Amino acid sequence: MSDPRLRNAAIDAALDEARERYLARNPLSLARWLEAVTVMPGGNTRTVLHYAPFPLAMARAEGCRLWDADGHEYVDFLGDYTAGLYGHAHPVIRAAIDRALEGGISLGASNMDEARFARAVCERFGLQRVRFTNSGTEANLLAISLGRIFTRRSKVMAFNGAYHGAVFGFAGGGSPMNLPIETVLAPYNESERTRALITEDLALVIVEPMIGSGGCIPARPDFLAMLRQETARVGALLVFDEVMTSRLAPGGLQSAVGVKPDLTTLGKYVGGGMSFGAFGGRGEIMDRFDPRRRDALPHAGTFNNNVLTMAAGLAGLTEVYTPEAALALNASGDALRDRLNAACRAADAPLQFTGLGSMLAVHATPDPVTTPEAAAAANPKLKELFFFDMLAQGIWLARRGMMTLSLPIDDAACDALVAAVEEFLSARQSLLD
């Protein structure tokens, strides 16, 4: 199909058919959504979960499987955007939560687990001090605020296509919801262009060592090394947003790439599946929050040390996601991504899977994806078709093509994903030429 107009028309027709099949297959999810729109804008309270024509409603989950309102079963390759690393209802996590519940929920005081959890986090990720929050968004904003106060500078560097929370995202150049912080946007993975923007009036650089939401795009080691060198030169802080990427190596991705930031932010799975965020790093910076100081910075948050997160996070990090488990899960993810890319190459299809370890994303382009701009240039209709075809085959993933592995994902689940992708490549061959 050499004529691009004919090819696009064929993709449009295939998409229309896939959407119609989706509508017919999911009447109860549709009914739930129609009810939800009467009380929530668009029937939604978490934007990333919405997609047209309406999102599926999940009714229950177990291990690495989900069942929607209409009774269809899915292998969960989304893993709640990396937060669901432990799968659904892991017995160790569940037992820890049950024990915490027996002692009361909202104590309004320091509790018995928070210092032990803090020590486990510090030792695991190489932090001298840590403070807890309720989300990765909070962790990043507090780290940014702390960095600006510590350096006595206001300007922050972030990267095109990056996402650091609900009010600090830069897909498409930025969000109208972003806080009014003076921000210098730099090109991700482009060392020389970025180096020129790192000046002595900069408070900090915040970066994901692998962009997650923007398409699972790893940073080049030389790019991260340059950021470390240049921020040290001008007296700015280097902040690694490891809210997603801390799962990728026993000590976070920073331990694998060999670059040590001044501050690290965490979230997602580290709280054992509960609402969680954390930020920490060098003691001289973090100790600005020490309430014994006359000039102590305030840091409030009713649920910062809630007993459920403290108990679940401690159990998960010390009993379940051990360094050995992290190595095994990420090796499994690397092997799966290799199988998927081999299938795409064998089919000579303009499809590829990027990422590291247990995080991956699909891109409908044959060109190298090393920047968010390259990811954005991929064929959006082909990726949408991939999404609906995966759902029809019982594979749950993000609409944008992101996937993550959880601990319950086994060889059979990986085989199911590979088979589904191979079926897509075969059934849609005429659209992939």
ROTOR-476471 format. One line per 2 residues: for each residue x, y negated, z of C-alpha. Coordinates in steps of 0.2 Angstrom, whole numbers, plus 2048, in hexadecimal, padded with zeros to 3 digits. Last residue first. Layout:
# residues N
X:Y:Z ~ ...
# end
This chain:
# residues 433
814:80B:81A ~ 80C:80A:82B
7FA:808:826 ~ 7FA:817:81B
802:821:829 ~ 7F4:81D:835
7EF:82F:839 ~ 801:836:839
809:828:843 ~ 7FA:828:84F
7FB:83B:851 ~ 80E:839:855
80A:82C:862 ~ 7FD:837:86A
809:846:86A ~ 816:83C:872
80A:836:87F ~ 804:847:883
816:84E:884 ~ 81A:841:891
80B:846:89B ~ 810:859:89A
822:854:89F ~ 81B:84C:8AF
815:83B:8B3 ~ 811:83C:8C6
820:830:8CA ~ 819:822:8BF
81F:81D:8AE ~ 81B:80D:8A6
813:807:896 ~ 811:7F6:88D
808:7F5:87D ~ 7FF:7E4:87F
7EF:7ED:882 ~ 7F8:7F5:891
7F7:808:891 ~ 7EC:817:895
7EE:826:889 ~ 7DE:831:887
7DF:833:874 ~ 7D2:826:871
7DB:81A:87C ~ 7EB:81D:872
7E1:819:862 ~ 7DA:809:86A
7EC:803:86F ~ 7F4:808:85E
7E7:7FE:855 ~ 7EB:7EF:860
7FD:7F1:85C ~ 7F9:7F2:849
7EF:7E2:84B ~ 7FD:7D9:854
80A:7DC:847 ~ 81B:7D7:84F
821:7C5:84F ~ 81D:7C3:862
82A:7D1:866 ~ 837:7C7:85C
833:7B7:865 ~ 834:7C1:876
846:7C5:871 ~ 850:7D5:86E
843:7DE:863 ~ 84D:7E4:854
842:7E5:844 ~ 837:7F3:83F
828:7EB:847 ~ 818:7F1:850
820:7F0:861 ~ 81C:7FD:86F
822:7FA:881 ~ 82C:803:88E
830:804:8A0 ~ 836:814:8AA
848:812:8A4 ~ 84B:803:899
840:7FB:88C ~ 83C:7FB:879
830:807:86F ~ 830:805:85C
823:805:84E ~ 825:800:83C
824:812:837 ~ 830:81D:82E
827:82C:835 ~ 837:834:83B
83C:823:842 ~ 82C:821:84B
82E:833:852 ~ 840:82F:858
83A:820:860 ~ 82D:829:86A
83A:837:86F ~ 847:82A:874
83A:821:87F ~ 836:831:888
848:835:88C ~ 84B:823:893
83B:825:89D ~ 841:836:8A4
852:82E:8A9 ~ 848:820:8B1
83E:82C:8BC ~ 84E:837:8C1
858:828:8C6 ~ 84B:820:8D0
847:831:8D9 ~ 859:832:8DE
859:820:8E4 ~ 84A:825:8EF
839:821:8E9 ~ 830:82C:8F5
836:82C:907 ~ 83F:81C:909
838:810:8FC ~ 826:817:8FD
825:819:90F ~ 82B:808:913
820:800:906 ~ 810:809:90C
813:804:91E ~ 818:7F2:91B
80A:7F1:90E ~ 7FD:7F7:919
803:7EE:929 ~ 801:7DD:921
812:7D4:922 ~ 80F:7C6:915
7FC:7C7:918 ~ 7F8:7B7:920
805:7AE:916 ~ 810:79F:91C
822:79A:918 ~ 828:78A:920
83A:784:91D ~ 845:783:92D
84D:772:930 ~ 84E:774:943
853:786:940 ~ 84C:794:94B
83E:796:93E ~ 84B:79E:932
844:79A:921 ~ 854:791:91B
85C:7A1:920 ~ 858:7A7:90E
866:79D:906 ~ 874:7A0:912
86F:7B2:913 ~ 870:7B5:900
862:7BF:8F9 ~ 850:7C1:8FB
83E:7C0:8F4 ~ 830:7CB:8F7
81F:7CF:8F0 ~ 811:7DB:8F4
7FF:7E0:8F3 ~ 7FE:7F3:8F6
805:800:8EA ~ 814:805:8F5
819:7F3:8F7 ~ 828:7F6:8EC
81C:7FB:8DE ~ 818:7E9:8D9
823:7DC:8E0 ~ 835:7D6:8E1
83F:7C6:8DF ~ 852:7C5:8E0
85C:7B6:8E6 ~ 86F:7B2:8E3
870:7BE:8D4 ~ 87D:7CC:8D3
881:7D3:8C2 ~ 886:7E5:8BF
87A:7EA:8B2 ~ 874:7F9:8BC
874:7F1:8CD ~ 86A:7E2:8C6
85D:7EE:8BF ~ 858:7F2:8D1
862:7FB:8DE ~ 85D:80D:8DA
85A:808:8C7 ~ 84B:803:8BC
83E:801:8CA ~ 845:7EF:8CE
840:7EA:8BD ~ 82E:7E5:8C0
82F:7D8:8CE ~ 842:7D7:8CA
842:7C4:8C7 ~ 855:7C1:8C8
859:7AF:8CF ~ 869:7A7:8CB
86D:798:8D5 ~ 874:788:8CE
886:781:8D3 ~ 88B:77D:8C2
898:78A:8C0 ~ 88F:797:8CA
880:795:8BE ~ 88C:797:8AF
894:7A7:8B5 ~ 884:7B0:8BA
87B:7AB:8AB ~ 889:7B0:8A0
889:7C1:8A8 ~ 876:7C3:8A5
879:7BF:892 ~ 888:7CB:891
87E:7D9:898 ~ 870:7D6:88B
85F:7D4:893 ~ 853:7E2:890
843:7DF:887 ~ 834:7E8:88E
827:7DE:884 ~ 824:7CD:88B
81C:7D4:89A ~ 82C:7DC:8A0
83B:7D1:89B ~ 84A:7DB:8A0
857:7D3:8AC ~ 848:7C7:8B0
84E:7B6:8B1 ~ 84D:7A7:8BD
85B:79A:8BB ~ 85D:78D:8C9
85F:77B:8CF ~ 865:774:8BE
86C:762:8BF ~ 87E:769:8BB
879:770:8AA ~ 874:781:8A3
86D:77C:892 ~ 87C:77F:888
87E:791:88F ~ 86D:795:889
871:792:877 ~ 881:79B:879
87A:7AA:882 ~ 86A:7AE:878
862:7BD:881 ~ 853:7B2:886
852:7A1:87E ~ 851:793:88B
843:789:892 ~ 848:77B:89E
83B:779:8AB ~ 835:76A:8B6
829:772:8C2 ~ 817:76D:8BF
80F:77E:8C3 ~ 80A:788:8B4
7F8:78A:8B1 ~ 7FA:781:8A0
805:790:89B ~ 816:790:893
81F:792:882 ~ 815:7A0:87A
818:7AB:889 ~ 820:7A0:896
818:7A4:8A7 ~ 819:79C:8B8
808:79A:8C0 ~ 802:7AC:8BF
813:7B3:8C1 ~ 825:7B3:8BB
821:7B7:8A9 ~ 82F:7B4:89B
82B:7B1:889 ~ 837:7A2:887
843:7A2:896 ~ 844:799:8A7
84F:78B:8AD ~ 84A:781:8BC
84D:76E:8BF ~ 84A:767:8D1
85B:766:8D9 ~ 85F:766:8EC
868:776:8E9 ~ 85F:77E:8F8
84F:775:8F6 ~ 84E:77A:8E3
853:78C:8E7 ~ 846:78E:8F5
838:787:8E9 ~ 83D:794:8DC
83E:7A2:8E8 ~ 82D:79D:8EF
826:79D:8DE ~ 82E:7AD:8D9
828:7B6:8E9 ~ 816:7AF:8E8
814:7B5:8D6 ~ 81B:7C6:8DA
80D:7C8:8E7 ~ 809:7C8:8F9
819:7C1:901 ~ 827:7C8:90B
838:7C1:910 ~ 849:7C8:90D
85B:7C6:914 ~ 86C:7CC:90E
865:7D5:8FF ~ 86E:7E3:8F6
85E:7EB:8EE ~ 85C:7FB:8F9
864:7F4:908 ~ 85A:7E5:909
84A:7EE:905 ~ 84D:7FB:912
851:7EE:91F ~ 841:7E4:91B
837:7F4:91D ~ 83E:7F7:92E
83B:7E5:933 ~ 829:7E6:92D
825:7F7:934 ~ 821:7F4:947
817:7E4:945 ~ 819:7D1:947
808:7C9:94B ~ 7F7:7C5:944
7F2:7D7:946 ~ 7E8:7DA:936
7E5:7EC:933 ~ 7E5:7F6:943
7F0:804:94A ~ 7E6:812:941
7E7:809:931 ~ 7FA:80A:931
7F9:81D:933 ~ 7ED:81E:924
7F8:813:91A ~ 807:81E:91D
7FE:82E:919 ~ 7F8:826:908
809:822:903 ~ 810:833:907
801:83B:8FE ~ 802:831:8EE
7F0:82A:8EB ~ 7F2:825:8D9
804:824:8D2 ~ 813:81F:8DC
819:813:8CE ~ 809:80A:8CD
80F:7F8:8CE ~ 818:7FA:8BD
80B:7F2:8B3 ~ 7FD:7FB:8BC
805:80C:8B8 ~ 801:809:8A5
805:81B:8A0 ~ 7F6:822:8A9
7F0:832:8A0 ~ 7DE:82F:89C
7CE:838:8A0 ~ 7BD:832:899
7AE:832:8A5 ~ 7A5:823:89F
7AA:818:8AE ~ 7BC:81D:8AA
7C7:82B:8B1 ~ 7D9:828:8B5
7E8:834:8B6 ~ 7FA:833:8BC
7F6:83A:8CE ~ 7E4:837:8D1
7D8:829:8CB ~ 7C6:823:8CB
7B9:818:8C3 ~ 7C3:80E:8B6
7BA:801:8AD ~ 7BF:7FF:89B
7C1:7ED:894 ~ 7B6:7E4:888
7B6:7E0:875 ~ 7C3:7DA:878
7D1:7DB:885 ~ 7D1:7D7:898
7DD:7DE:8A4 ~ 7EA:7D1:8A2
7DE:7C4:8A8 ~ 7DB:7CA:8BA
7CB:7C4:8C1 ~ 7C0:7C9:8B2
7AE:7CA:8AC ~ 7B1:7BC:8A0
7B1:7B0:8AE ~ 7AA:7BA:8BD
798:7BB:8C3 ~ 78D:7BE:8B4
79C:7C5:8AA ~ 79D:7D4:8B6
78C:7DB:8B1 ~ 791:7DB:89F
7A1:7E3:8A3 ~ 799:7F1:8AD
78D:7F4:89F ~ 79C:7F5:892
7A5:801:89D ~ 795:80C:89E
793:80C:88B ~ 7A5:811:887
7A6:81D:878 ~ 79B:813:86C
7A4:803:86F ~ 7B5:80C:86D
7B0:814:85D ~ 7AA:803:857
7BB:7FB:85C ~ 7C5:809:853
7BA:806:843 ~ 7BD:7F4:843
7CF:7F7:846 ~ 7D0:802:837
7C8:7F6:82C ~ 7D3:7E8:832
7E2:7F3:82E ~ 7DC:7F7:81D
7D9:7E4:819 ~ 7EB:7E1:81F
7F2:7EE:814 ~ 7E8:7E8:805
7EE:7D6:808 ~ 800:7DC:80A
800:7E4:7F9 ~ 80C:7F3:7FA
800:800:800
# end
